[in-house]
Amino acid sequence: MKPSWRKPVGVLAMSAALSLYAIVAVTLLAPVGRWPVLAQAVVYLVAGTIWILPLGRFLQWMETGRFR
């Protein structure tokens, strides 16, 4: 079986996208540090898991070459 080019490209793209997401999240969520601790926890939990949503289709593309 011939190795696919999609996996290395996908890993590089996911790394770049996650780095960009982290930079944007840190920049936008800076004021959250002054909120009460429980409110901060909710915001950080949501921000820490929301990047996973598009990951499923992207991983499917890496495996099959299709987004569906």
CHARMM internal coordinates of N, CA and C (Angstrom, degrees):
IC EDIT
DIST 1 N 1 CA 1.4440
DIST 1 CA 1 C 1.5283
ANGL 1 N 1 CA 1 C 109.14
DIST 1 C 2 N 1.3089
ANGL 1 CA 1 C 2 N 116.34
DIHE 1 N 1 CA 1 C 2 N 131.22
DIST 2 N 2 CA 1.4512
ANGL 1 C 2 N 2 CA 122.18
DIHE 1 CA 1 C 2 N 2 CA -177.73
DIST 2 CA 2 C 1.5393
ANGL 2 N 2 CA 2 C 110.28
DIHE 1 C 2 N 2 CA 2 C -77.18
DIST 2 C 3 N 1.3300
ANGL 2 CA 2 C 3 N 118.04
DIHE 2 N 2 CA 2 C 3 N 132.83
DIST 3 N 3 CA 1.4731
ANGL 2 C 3 N 3 CA 120.60
DIHE 2 CA 2 C 3 N 3 CA 178.81
DIST 3 CA 3 C 1.5318
ANGL 3 N 3 CA 3 C 110.87
DIHE 2 C 3 N 3 CA 3 C -63.46
DIST 3 C 4 N 1.3003
ANGL 3 CA 3 C 4 N 115.78
DIHE 3 N 3 CA 3 C 4 N 144.87
DIST 4 N 4 CA 1.4608
ANGL 3 C 4 N 4 CA 121.67
DIHE 3 CA 3 C 4 N 4 CA -178.90
DIST 4 CA 4 C 1.5279
ANGL 4 N 4 CA 4 C 110.44
DIHE 3 C 4 N 4 CA 4 C -91.39
DIST 4 C 5 N 1.3011
ANGL 4 CA 4 C 5 N 117.01
DIHE 4 N 4 CA 4 C 5 N 143.49
DIST 5 N 5 CA 1.4569
ANGL 4 C 5 N 5 CA 122.42
DIHE 4 CA 4 C 5 N 5 CA 176.62
DIST 5 CA 5 C 1.5205
ANGL 5 N 5 CA 5 C 110.77
DIHE 4 C 5 N 5 CA 5 C -79.24
DIST 5 C 6 N 1.3488
ANGL 5 CA 5 C 6 N 116.51
DIHE 5 N 5 CA 5 C 6 N -15.66
DIST 6 N 6 CA 1.4659
ANGL 5 C 6 N 6 CA 119.77
DIHE 5 CA 5 C 6 N 6 CA -175.53
DIST 6 CA 6 C 1.5189
ANGL 6 N 6 CA 6 C 112.85
DIHE 5 C 6 N 6 CA 6 C -67.32
DIST 6 C 7 N 1.3143
ANGL 6 CA 6 C 7 N 118.56
DIHE 6 N 6 CA 6 C 7 N -33.29
DIST 7 N 7 CA 1.4669
ANGL 6 C 7 N 7 CA 120.10
DIHE 6 CA 6 C 7 N 7 CA -177.05
DIST 7 CA 7 C 1.5328
ANGL 7 N 7 CA 7 C 112.73
DIHE 6 C 7 N 7 CA 7 C -66.86
DIST 7 C 8 N 1.3288
ANGL 7 CA 7 C 8 N 119.49
DIHE 7 N 7 CA 7 C 8 N -50.93
DIST 8 N 8 CA 1.4706
ANGL 7 C 8 N 8 CA 117.51
DIHE 7 CA 7 C 8 N 8 CA 177.92
DIST 8 CA 8 C 1.5286
ANGL 8 N 8 CA 8 C 112.64
DIHE 7 C 8 N 8 CA 8 C -63.76
DIST 8 C 9 N 1.3275
ANGL 8 CA 8 C 9 N 116.47
DIHE 8 N 8 CA 8 C 9 N -39.09
DIST 9 N 9 CA 1.4623
ANGL 8 C 9 N 9 CA 119.78
DIHE 8 CA 8 C 9 N 9 CA 178.28
DIST 9 CA 9 C 1.5242
ANGL 9 N 9 CA 9 C 109.76
DIHE 8 C 9 N 9 CA 9 C -65.24
DIST 9 C 10 N 1.3238
ANGL 9 CA 9 C 10 N 116.36
DIHE 9 N 9 CA 9 C 10 N -40.67
DIST 10 N 10 CA 1.4568
ANGL 9 C 10 N 10 CA 121.05
DIHE 9 CA 9 C 10 N 10 CA 179.23
DIST 10 CA 10 C 1.5138
ANGL 10 N 10 CA 10 C 112.90
DIHE 9 C 10 N 10 CA 10 C -63.87
DIST 10 C 11 N 1.3202
ANGL 10 CA 10 C 11 N 116.88
DIHE 10 N 10 CA 10 C 11 N -41.61
DIST 11 N 11 CA 1.4640
ANGL 10 C 11 N 11 CA 120.66
DIHE 10 CA 10 C 11 N 11 CA 178.81
DIST 11 CA 11 C 1.5237
ANGL 11 N 11 CA 11 C 110.13
DIHE 10 C 11 N 11 CA 11 C -64.57
DIST 11 C 12 N 1.3242
ANGL 11 CA 11 C 12 N 116.95
DIHE 11 N 11 CA 11 C 12 N -42.95
DIST 12 N 12 CA 1.4689
ANGL 11 C 12 N 12 CA 119.76
DIHE 11 CA 11 C 12 N 12 CA 178.06
DIST 12 CA 12 C 1.5320
ANGL 12 N 12 CA 12 C 111.42
DIHE 11 C 12 N 12 CA 12 C -64.71
DIST 12 C 13 N 1.3226
ANGL 12 CA 12 C 13 N 116.50
DIHE 12 N 12 CA 12 C 13 N -41.80
DIST 13 N 13 CA 1.4630
ANGL 12 C 13 N 13 CA 120.25
DIHE 12 CA 12 C 13 N 13 CA 179.47
DIST 13 CA 13 C 1.5278
ANGL 13 N 13 CA 13 C 111.02
DIHE 12 C 13 N 13 CA 13 C -65.84
DIST 13 C 14 N 1.3347
ANGL 13 CA 13 C 14 N 116.99
DIHE 13 N 13 CA 13 C 14 N -41.93
DIST 14 N 14 CA 1.4677
ANGL 13 C 14 N 14 CA 119.45
DIHE 13 CA 13 C 14 N 14 CA 178.47
DIST 14 CA 14 C 1.5264
ANGL 14 N 14 CA 14 C 111.00
DIHE 13 C 14 N 14 CA 14 C -64.98
DIST 14 C 15 N 1.3094
ANGL 14 CA 14 C 15 N 117.86
DIHE 14 N 14 CA 14 C 15 N -38.96
DIST 15 N 15 CA 1.4664
ANGL 14 C 15 N 15 CA 120.81
DIHE 14 CA 14 C 15 N 15 CA 178.31
DIST 15 CA 15 C 1.5261
ANGL 15 N 15 CA 15 C 111.11
DIHE 14 C 15 N 15 CA 15 C -64.07
DIST 15 C 16 N 1.3164
ANGL 15 CA 15 C 16 N 115.86
DIHE 15 N 15 CA 15 C 16 N -43.66
DIST 16 N 16 CA 1.4642
ANGL 15 C 16 N 16 CA 119.84
DIHE 15 CA 15 C 16 N 16 CA 178.86
DIST 16 CA 16 C 1.5282
ANGL 16 N 16 CA 16 C 110.94
DIHE 15 C 16 N 16 CA 16 C -65.61
DIST 16 C 17 N 1.3243
ANGL 16 CA 16 C 17 N 116.88
DIHE 16 N 16 CA 16 C 17 N -43.92
DIST 17 N 17 CA 1.4613
ANGL 16 C 17 N 17 CA 120.45
DIHE 16 CA 16 C 17 N 17 CA -179.03
DIST 17 CA 17 C 1.5243
ANGL 17 N 17 CA 17 C 111.42
DIHE 16 C 17 N 17 CA 17 C -65.73
DIST 17 C 18 N 1.3154
ANGL 17 CA 17 C 18 N 117.40
DIHE 17 N 17 CA 17 C 18 N -40.42
DIST 18 N 18 CA 1.4590
ANGL 17 C 18 N 18 CA 120.58
DIHE 17 CA 17 C 18 N 18 CA 179.22
DIST 18 CA 18 C 1.5282
ANGL 18 N 18 CA 18 C 111.25
DIHE 17 C 18 N 18 CA 18 C -67.73
DIST 18 C 19 N 1.3097
ANGL 18 CA 18 C 19 N 117.19
DIHE 18 N 18 CA 18 C 19 N -36.87
DIST 19 N 19 CA 1.4690
ANGL 18 C 19 N 19 CA 120.61
DIHE 18 CA 18 C 19 N 19 CA 176.09
DIST 19 CA 19 C 1.5179
ANGL 19 N 19 CA 19 C 110.96
DIHE 18 C 19 N 19 CA 19 C -64.42
DIST 19 C 20 N 1.3151
ANGL 19 CA 19 C 20 N 116.05
DIHE 19 N 19 CA 19 C 20 N -44.46
DIST 20 N 20 CA 1.4635
ANGL 19 C 20 N 20 CA 120.27
DIHE 19 CA 19 C 20 N 20 CA 178.04
DIST 20 CA 20 C 1.5283
ANGL 20 N 20 CA 20 C 110.81
DIHE 19 C 20 N 20 CA 20 C -63.71
DIST 20 C 21 N 1.3315
ANGL 20 CA 20 C 21 N 117.16
DIHE 20 N 20 CA 20 C 21 N -42.55
DIST 21 N 21 CA 1.4561
ANGL 20 C 21 N 21 CA 121.20
DIHE 20 CA 20 C 21 N 21 CA 177.97
DIST 21 CA 21 C 1.5325
ANGL 21 N 21 CA 21 C 110.88
DIHE 20 C 21 N 21 CA 21 C -60.44
DIST 21 C 22 N 1.3268
ANGL 21 CA 21 C 22 N 117.15
DIHE 21 N 21 CA 21 C 22 N -42.06
DIST 22 N 22 CA 1.4639
ANGL 21 C 22 N 22 CA 120.88
DIHE 21 CA 21 C 22 N 22 CA 179.79
DIST 22 CA 22 C 1.5264
ANGL 22 N 22 CA 22 C 111.06
DIHE 21 C 22 N 22 CA 22 C -63.35
DIST 22 C 23 N 1.3258
ANGL 22 CA 22 C 23 N 117.43
DIHE 22 N 22 CA 22 C 23 N -42.13
DIST 23 N 23 CA 1.4677
ANGL 22 C 23 N 23 CA 121.17
DIHE 22 CA 22 C 23 N 23 CA 179.03
DIST 23 CA 23 C 1.5214
ANGL 23 N 23 CA 23 C 110.59
DIHE 22 C 23 N 23 CA 23 C -63.85
DIST 23 C 24 N 1.3237
ANGL 23 CA 23 C 24 N 117.00
DIHE 23 N 23 CA 23 C 24 N -45.31
DIST 24 N 24 CA 1.4711
ANGL 23 C 24 N 24 CA 120.73
DIHE 23 CA 23 C 24 N 24 CA 179.78
DIST 24 CA 24 C 1.5309
ANGL 24 N 24 CA 24 C 110.31
DIHE 23 C 24 N 24 CA 24 C -65.69
DIST 24 C 25 N 1.3170
ANGL 24 CA 24 C 25 N 117.54
DIHE 24 N 24 CA 24 C 25 N -42.51
DIST 25 N 25 CA 1.4661
ANGL 24 C 25 N 25 CA 120.69
DIHE 24 CA 24 C 25 N 25 CA -179.24
DIST 25 CA 25 C 1.5277
ANGL 25 N 25 CA 25 C 111.03
DIHE 24 C 25 N 25 CA 25 C -63.45
DIST 25 C 26 N 1.3142
ANGL 25 CA 25 C 26 N 117.55
DIHE 25 N 25 CA 25 C 26 N -44.09
DIST 26 N 26 CA 1.4631
ANGL 25 C 26 N 26 CA 120.48
DIHE 25 CA 25 C 26 N 26 CA 179.50
DIST 26 CA 26 C 1.5192
ANGL 26 N 26 CA 26 C 110.37
DIHE 25 C 26 N 26 CA 26 C -63.42
DIST 26 C 27 N 1.3188
ANGL 26 CA 26 C 27 N 117.03
DIHE 26 N 26 CA 26 C 27 N -39.92
DIST 27 N 27 CA 1.4593
ANGL 26 C 27 N 27 CA 120.66
DIHE 26 CA 26 C 27 N 27 CA -179.55
DIST 27 CA 27 C 1.5269
ANGL 27 N 27 CA 27 C 111.43
DIHE 26 C 27 N 27 CA 27 C -67.52
DIST 27 C 28 N 1.3257
ANGL 27 CA 27 C 28 N 117.04
DIHE 27 N 27 CA 27 C 28 N -46.00
DIST 28 N 28 CA 1.4582
ANGL 27 C 28 N 28 CA 120.40
DIHE 27 CA 27 C 28 N 28 CA -177.00
DIST 28 CA 28 C 1.5244
ANGL 28 N 28 CA 28 C 113.40
DIHE 27 C 28 N 28 CA 28 C -75.72
DIST 28 C 29 N 1.3170
ANGL 28 CA 28 C 29 N 117.41
DIHE 28 N 28 CA 28 C 29 N -28.59
DIST 29 N 29 CA 1.4628
ANGL 28 C 29 N 29 CA 120.40
DIHE 28 CA 28 C 29 N 29 CA -175.76
DIST 29 CA 29 C 1.5228
ANGL 29 N 29 CA 29 C 113.52
DIHE 28 C 29 N 29 CA 29 C -95.38
DIST 29 C 30 N 1.3136
ANGL 29 CA 29 C 30 N 118.58
DIHE 29 N 29 CA 29 C 30 N 9.78
DIST 30 N 30 CA 1.4631
ANGL 29 C 30 N 30 CA 121.03
DIHE 29 CA 29 C 30 N 30 CA 179.50
DIST 30 CA 30 C 1.5313
ANGL 30 N 30 CA 30 C 112.25
DIHE 29 C 30 N 30 CA 30 C -58.25
DIST 30 C 31 N 1.3302
ANGL 30 CA 30 C 31 N 120.34
DIHE 30 N 30 CA 30 C 31 N -42.87
DIST 31 N 31 CA 1.4707
ANGL 30 C 31 N 31 CA 119.49
DIHE 30 CA 30 C 31 N 31 CA 179.74
DIST 31 CA 31 C 1.5299
ANGL 31 N 31 CA 31 C 113.89
DIHE 30 C 31 N 31 CA 31 C -66.49
DIST 31 C 32 N 1.3143
ANGL 31 CA 31 C 32 N 118.22
DIHE 31 N 31 CA 31 C 32 N -17.85
DIST 32 N 32 CA 1.4558
ANGL 31 C 32 N 32 CA 121.60
DIHE 31 CA 31 C 32 N 32 CA -178.44
DIST 32 CA 32 C 1.5288
ANGL 32 N 32 CA 32 C 110.52
DIHE 31 C 32 N 32 CA 32 C -64.80
DIST 32 C 33 N 1.3106
ANGL 32 CA 32 C 33 N 118.24
DIHE 32 N 32 CA 32 C 33 N -22.80
DIST 33 N 33 CA 1.4596
ANGL 32 C 33 N 33 CA 122.10
DIHE 32 CA 32 C 33 N 33 CA -179.74
DIST 33 CA 33 C 1.5132
ANGL 33 N 33 CA 33 C 113.82
DIHE 32 C 33 N 33 CA 33 C -61.86
DIST 33 C 34 N 1.3203
ANGL 33 CA 33 C 34 N 118.22
DIHE 33 N 33 CA 33 C 34 N -17.07
DIST 34 N 34 CA 1.4628
ANGL 33 C 34 N 34 CA 122.11
DIHE 33 CA 33 C 34 N 34 CA 179.00
DIST 34 CA 34 C 1.5244
ANGL 34 N 34 CA 34 C 112.24
DIHE 33 C 34 N 34 CA 34 C -94.91
DIST 34 C 35 N 1.3131
ANGL 34 CA 34 C 35 N 118.00
DIHE 34 N 34 CA 34 C 35 N -2.33
DIST 35 N 35 CA 1.4657
ANGL 34 C 35 N 35 CA 122.24
DIHE 34 CA 34 C 35 N 35 CA -179.98
DIST 35 CA 35 C 1.5238
ANGL 35 N 35 CA 35 C 110.56
DIHE 34 C 35 N 35 CA 35 C -79.95
DIST 35 C 36 N 1.3395
ANGL 35 CA 35 C 36 N 116.31
DIHE 35 N 35 CA 35 C 36 N 166.61
DIST 36 N 36 CA 1.4747
ANGL 35 C 36 N 36 CA 119.07
DIHE 35 CA 35 C 36 N 36 CA 173.29
DIST 36 CA 36 C 1.5346
ANGL 36 N 36 CA 36 C 110.95
DIHE 35 C 36 N 36 CA 36 C -60.57
DIST 36 C 37 N 1.3171
ANGL 36 CA 36 C 37 N 116.24
DIHE 36 N 36 CA 36 C 37 N 153.52
DIST 37 N 37 CA 1.4604
ANGL 36 C 37 N 37 CA 122.08
DIHE 36 CA 36 C 37 N 37 CA -172.54
DIST 37 CA 37 C 1.5284
ANGL 37 N 37 CA 37 C 112.05
DIHE 36 C 37 N 37 CA 37 C -59.55
DIST 37 C 38 N 1.3199
ANGL 37 CA 37 C 38 N 119.14
DIHE 37 N 37 CA 37 C 38 N -42.61
DIST 38 N 38 CA 1.4647
ANGL 37 C 38 N 38 CA 120.64
DIHE 37 CA 37 C 38 N 38 CA -178.77
DIST 38 CA 38 C 1.5281
ANGL 38 N 38 CA 38 C 111.54
DIHE 37 C 38 N 38 CA 38 C -66.19
DIST 38 C 39 N 1.3200
ANGL 38 CA 38 C 39 N 117.42
DIHE 38 N 38 CA 38 C 39 N -37.84
DIST 39 N 39 CA 1.4684
ANGL 38 C 39 N 39 CA 120.35
DIHE 38 CA 38 C 39 N 39 CA 176.69
DIST 39 CA 39 C 1.5262
ANGL 39 N 39 CA 39 C 110.04
DIHE 38 C 39 N 39 CA 39 C -65.80
DIST 39 C 40 N 1.3202
ANGL 39 CA 39 C 40 N 117.03
DIHE 39 N 39 CA 39 C 40 N -40.27
DIST 40 N 40 CA 1.4619
ANGL 39 C 40 N 40 CA 120.60
DIHE 39 CA 39 C 40 N 40 CA 177.22
DIST 40 CA 40 C 1.5241
ANGL 40 N 40 CA 40 C 110.73
DIHE 39 C 40 N 40 CA 40 C -61.27
DIST 40 C 41 N 1.3277
ANGL 40 CA 40 C 41 N 116.39
DIHE 40 N 40 CA 40 C 41 N -42.62
DIST 41 N 41 CA 1.4600
ANGL 40 C 41 N 41 CA 120.73
DIHE 40 CA 40 C 41 N 41 CA -178.54
DIST 41 CA 41 C 1.5237
ANGL 41 N 41 CA 41 C 110.80
DIHE 40 C 41 N 41 CA 41 C -60.19
DIST 41 C 42 N 1.3228
ANGL 41 CA 41 C 42 N 117.17
DIHE 41 N 41 CA 41 C 42 N -43.27
DIST 42 N 42 CA 1.4670
ANGL 41 C 42 N 42 CA 120.75
DIHE 41 CA 41 C 42 N 42 CA 179.66
DIST 42 CA 42 C 1.5254
ANGL 42 N 42 CA 42 C 110.15
DIHE 41 C 42 N 42 CA 42 C -63.50
DIST 42 C 43 N 1.3214
ANGL 42 CA 42 C 43 N 117.07
DIHE 42 N 42 CA 42 C 43 N -46.81
DIST 43 N 43 CA 1.4670
ANGL 42 C 43 N 43 CA 121.02
DIHE 42 CA 42 C 43 N 43 CA -178.78
DIST 43 CA 43 C 1.5235
ANGL 43 N 43 CA 43 C 110.74
DIHE 42 C 43 N 43 CA 43 C -62.31
DIST 43 C 44 N 1.3145
ANGL 43 CA 43 C 44 N 117.41
DIHE 43 N 43 CA 43 C 44 N -44.74
DIST 44 N 44 CA 1.4641
ANGL 43 C 44 N 44 CA 120.45
DIHE 43 CA 43 C 44 N 44 CA -178.04
DIST 44 CA 44 C 1.5272
ANGL 44 N 44 CA 44 C 112.09
DIHE 43 C 44 N 44 CA 44 C -70.06
DIST 44 C 45 N 1.3337
ANGL 44 CA 44 C 45 N 117.37
DIHE 44 N 44 CA 44 C 45 N -33.81
DIST 45 N 45 CA 1.4635
ANGL 44 C 45 N 45 CA 119.53
DIHE 44 CA 44 C 45 N 45 CA 175.35
DIST 45 CA 45 C 1.5237
ANGL 45 N 45 CA 45 C 111.25
DIHE 44 C 45 N 45 CA 45 C -64.77
DIST 45 C 46 N 1.3281
ANGL 45 CA 45 C 46 N 116.30
DIHE 45 N 45 CA 45 C 46 N -43.16
DIST 46 N 46 CA 1.4706
ANGL 45 C 46 N 46 CA 120.07
DIHE 45 CA 45 C 46 N 46 CA 178.60
DIST 46 CA 46 C 1.5256
ANGL 46 N 46 CA 46 C 109.95
DIHE 45 C 46 N 46 CA 46 C -65.91
DIST 46 C 47 N 1.3198
ANGL 46 CA 46 C 47 N 117.19
DIHE 46 N 46 CA 46 C 47 N -48.19
DIST 47 N 47 CA 1.4641
ANGL 46 C 47 N 47 CA 120.68
DIHE 46 CA 46 C 47 N 47 CA -178.97
DIST 47 CA 47 C 1.5247
ANGL 47 N 47 CA 47 C 111.98
DIHE 46 C 47 N 47 CA 47 C -64.80
DIST 47 C 48 N 1.3245
ANGL 47 CA 47 C 48 N 116.51
DIHE 47 N 47 CA 47 C 48 N -30.94
DIST 48 N 48 CA 1.4557
ANGL 47 C 48 N 48 CA 120.16
DIHE 47 CA 47 C 48 N 48 CA -179.40
DIST 48 CA 48 C 1.5177
ANGL 48 N 48 CA 48 C 114.18
DIHE 47 C 48 N 48 CA 48 C -77.81
DIST 48 C 49 N 1.3299
ANGL 48 CA 48 C 49 N 117.40
DIHE 48 N 48 CA 48 C 49 N -18.02
DIST 49 N 49 CA 1.4626
ANGL 48 C 49 N 49 CA 120.26
DIHE 48 CA 48 C 49 N 49 CA -179.10
DIST 49 CA 49 C 1.5247
ANGL 49 N 49 CA 49 C 113.83
DIHE 48 C 49 N 49 CA 49 C -110.85
DIST 49 C 50 N 1.3100
ANGL 49 CA 49 C 50 N 118.46
DIHE 49 N 49 CA 49 C 50 N -15.17
DIST 50 N 50 CA 1.4679
ANGL 49 C 50 N 50 CA 120.42
DIHE 49 CA 49 C 50 N 50 CA -175.24
DIST 50 CA 50 C 1.5331
ANGL 50 N 50 CA 50 C 112.24
DIHE 49 C 50 N 50 CA 50 C -67.04
DIST 50 C 51 N 1.3171
ANGL 50 CA 50 C 51 N 117.98
DIHE 50 N 50 CA 50 C 51 N -25.95
DIST 51 N 51 CA 1.4661
ANGL 50 C 51 N 51 CA 120.14
DIHE 50 CA 50 C 51 N 51 CA -179.27
DIST 51 CA 51 C 1.5278
ANGL 51 N 51 CA 51 C 111.58
DIHE 50 C 51 N 51 CA 51 C -68.46
DIST 51 C 52 N 1.3227
ANGL 51 CA 51 C 52 N 117.23
DIHE 51 N 51 CA 51 C 52 N -16.38
DIST 52 N 52 CA 1.4634
ANGL 51 C 52 N 52 CA 120.91
DIHE 51 CA 51 C 52 N 52 CA -178.49
DIST 52 CA 52 C 1.5347
ANGL 52 N 52 CA 52 C 112.04
DIHE 51 C 52 N 52 CA 52 C -74.25
DIST 52 C 53 N 1.3313
ANGL 52 CA 52 C 53 N 117.16
DIHE 52 N 52 CA 52 C 53 N -25.52
DIST 53 N 53 CA 1.4690
ANGL 52 C 53 N 53 CA 120.68
DIHE 52 CA 52 C 53 N 53 CA -174.63
DIST 53 CA 53 C 1.5309
ANGL 53 N 53 CA 53 C 114.34
DIHE 52 C 53 N 53 CA 53 C -54.23
DIST 53 C 54 N 1.3193
ANGL 53 CA 53 C 54 N 120.93
DIHE 53 N 53 CA 53 C 54 N -50.66
DIST 54 N 54 CA 1.4666
ANGL 53 C 54 N 54 CA 118.96
DIHE 53 CA 53 C 54 N 54 CA 179.72
DIST 54 CA 54 C 1.5277
ANGL 54 N 54 CA 54 C 113.54
DIHE 53 C 54 N 54 CA 54 C -77.92
DIST 54 C 55 N 1.3195
ANGL 54 CA 54 C 55 N 116.68
DIHE 54 N 54 CA 54 C 55 N -7.11
DIST 55 N 55 CA 1.4552
ANGL 54 C 55 N 55 CA 120.27
DIHE 54 CA 54 C 55 N 55 CA -175.29
DIST 55 CA 55 C 1.5278
ANGL 55 N 55 CA 55 C 113.21
DIHE 54 C 55 N 55 CA 55 C -65.64
DIST 55 C 56 N 1.3258
ANGL 55 CA 55 C 56 N 118.06
DIHE 55 N 55 CA 55 C 56 N -34.74
DIST 56 N 56 CA 1.4633
ANGL 55 C 56 N 56 CA 121.11
DIHE 55 CA 55 C 56 N 56 CA -177.54
DIST 56 CA 56 C 1.5177
ANGL 56 N 56 CA 56 C 112.93
DIHE 55 C 56 N 56 CA 56 C -59.58
DIST 56 C 57 N 1.3146
ANGL 56 CA 56 C 57 N 116.44
DIHE 56 N 56 CA 56 C 57 N -49.54
DIST 57 N 57 CA 1.4689
ANGL 56 C 57 N 57 CA 120.01
DIHE 56 CA 56 C 57 N 57 CA 179.53
DIST 57 CA 57 C 1.5192
ANGL 57 N 57 CA 57 C 111.48
DIHE 56 C 57 N 57 CA 57 C -66.57
DIST 57 C 58 N 1.3182
ANGL 57 CA 57 C 58 N 115.90
DIHE 57 N 57 CA 57 C 58 N -35.90
DIST 58 N 58 CA 1.4590
ANGL 57 C 58 N 58 CA 119.54
DIHE 57 CA 57 C 58 N 58 CA 179.84
DIST 58 CA 58 C 1.5291
ANGL 58 N 58 CA 58 C 110.64
DIHE 57 C 58 N 58 CA 58 C -66.35
DIST 58 C 59 N 1.3322
ANGL 58 CA 58 C 59 N 116.81
DIHE 58 N 58 CA 58 C 59 N -42.83
DIST 59 N 59 CA 1.4611
ANGL 58 C 59 N 59 CA 119.98
DIHE 58 CA 58 C 59 N 59 CA 177.13
DIST 59 CA 59 C 1.5223
ANGL 59 N 59 CA 59 C 111.01
DIHE 58 C 59 N 59 CA 59 C -64.32
DIST 59 C 60 N 1.3219
ANGL 59 CA 59 C 60 N 116.86
DIHE 59 N 59 CA 59 C 60 N -35.88
DIST 60 N 60 CA 1.4647
ANGL 59 C 60 N 60 CA 120.76
DIHE 59 CA 59 C 60 N 60 CA 177.02
DIST 60 CA 60 C 1.5330
ANGL 60 N 60 CA 60 C 109.93
DIHE 59 C 60 N 60 CA 60 C -63.87
DIST 60 C 61 N 1.3166
ANGL 60 CA 60 C 61 N 117.08
DIHE 60 N 60 CA 60 C 61 N -40.72
DIST 61 N 61 CA 1.4635
ANGL 60 C 61 N 61 CA 120.20
DIHE 60 CA 60 C 61 N 61 CA 176.71
DIST 61 CA 61 C 1.5177
ANGL 61 N 61 CA 61 C 110.71
DIHE 60 C 61 N 61 CA 61 C -62.80
DIST 61 C 62 N 1.3202
ANGL 61 CA 61 C 62 N 117.08
DIHE 61 N 61 CA 61 C 62 N -40.69
DIST 62 N 62 CA 1.4603
ANGL 61 C 62 N 62 CA 120.12
DIHE 61 CA 61 C 62 N 62 CA 179.86
DIST 62 CA 62 C 1.5238
ANGL 62 N 62 CA 62 C 111.42
DIHE 61 C 62 N 62 CA 62 C -61.74
DIST 62 C 63 N 1.3162
ANGL 62 CA 62 C 63 N 117.72
DIHE 62 N 62 CA 62 C 63 N -34.86
DIST 63 N 63 CA 1.4641
ANGL 62 C 63 N 63 CA 121.92
DIHE 62 CA 62 C 63 N 63 CA -178.36
DIST 63 CA 63 C 1.5255
ANGL 63 N 63 CA 63 C 113.25
DIHE 62 C 63 N 63 CA 63 C -82.90
DIST 63 C 64 N 1.3545
ANGL 63 CA 63 C 64 N 116.71
DIHE 63 N 63 CA 63 C 64 N -41.53
DIST 64 N 64 CA 1.4559
ANGL 63 C 64 N 64 CA 119.76
DIHE 63 CA 63 C 64 N 64 CA -170.60
DIST 64 CA 64 C 1.5169
ANGL 64 N 64 CA 64 C 114.78
DIHE 63 C 64 N 64 CA 64 C -111.63
DIST 64 C 65 N 1.3318
ANGL 64 CA 64 C 65 N 116.78
DIHE 64 N 64 CA 64 C 65 N -24.11
DIST 65 N 65 CA 1.4662
ANGL 64 C 65 N 65 CA 119.34
DIHE 64 CA 64 C 65 N 65 CA -175.44
DIST 65 CA 65 C 1.5136
ANGL 65 N 65 CA 65 C 112.51
DIHE 64 C 65 N 65 CA 65 C 90.75
DIST 65 C 66 N 1.3332
ANGL 65 CA 65 C 66 N 117.47
DIHE 65 N 65 CA 65 C 66 N 1.55
DIST 66 N 66 CA 1.4631
ANGL 65 C 66 N 66 CA 122.30
DIHE 65 CA 65 C 66 N 66 CA 178.44
DIST 66 CA 66 C 1.5214
ANGL 66 N 66 CA 66 C 109.35
DIHE 65 C 66 N 66 CA 66 C -125.07
DIST 66 C 67 N 1.3381
ANGL 66 CA 66 C 67 N 117.02
DIHE 66 N 66 CA 66 C 67 N 149.02
DIST 67 N 67 CA 1.4551
ANGL 66 C 67 N 67 CA 121.26
DIHE 66 CA 66 C 67 N 67 CA 178.47
DIST 67 CA 67 C 1.5234
ANGL 67 N 67 CA 67 C 112.40
DIHE 66 C 67 N 67 CA 67 C -87.91
DIST 67 C 68 N 1.2987
ANGL 67 CA 67 C 68 N 118.91
DIHE 67 N 67 CA 67 C 68 N -6.34
DIST 68 N 68 CA 1.4744
ANGL 67 C 68 N 68 CA 121.28
DIHE 67 CA 67 C 68 N 68 CA 179.79
DIST 68 CA 68 C 1.4865
ANGL 68 N 68 CA 68 C 111.21
DIHE 67 C 68 N 68 CA 68 C -102.87
END
COOR INIT
IC SEED 1 N 1 CA 1 C
IC BUILD
